[in-house]
Amino acid sequence: MKNAEIESRLPNMIGPGTKIMGNIETNGDIRIDGNIEGNINSKGKVVVGNNGFVKGEIICSNAEISGTVSGKMAITELLSLKASSKVNGDIKSGKLSIEPGALFSGTCAMGNQAPSGAQVAAGASGEAAKKN
């Protein structure tokens, strides 16, 4: 168990000029200043820097976006979109902060109204049953 505790305290960084194609899973925080094509799953905070680019889903506790994200985001606590951010995709978040100048295109579900994946699937099958 000590290895997991140590891992969660170490910073994970994807630097400028680095491109990763594939999924990332981490118990700790991660900062992205490079390019990621794949999903990010973190038990901590995900930071996408000004020059960072993510094409894929982001699932985490907290997120701060200053760069570009193209894909769905599921944030259990706080999502902060900084003035320089560009987000294209659907957002599910406990709380949402958007600075003036941030660009966001997609749908947003917040707080207790934010459905989980299981609730969305159950709702969709329920609607289909009502139509029949």
Sequence and secondary structure as in RCSB ss.txt:
>XXXX:A:sequence
MKNAEIESRLPNMIGPGTKIMGNIETNGDIRIDGNIEGNINSKGKVVVGNNGFVKGEIICSNAEISGTVSGKMAI
TELLSLKASSKVNGDIKSGKLSIEPGALFSGTCAMGNQAPSGAQVAAGASGEAAKKN
>XXXX:A:secstr
 HHHHHHHHS EEE TT EEES EEESS EEESSEEES EEESSEEEE TT EEES EEESEEEESSEEES EEE
EEEEEE TT EEES EEEEEEEE TT EEES EEEGGG   HHHHHHHHHHHHHHH 
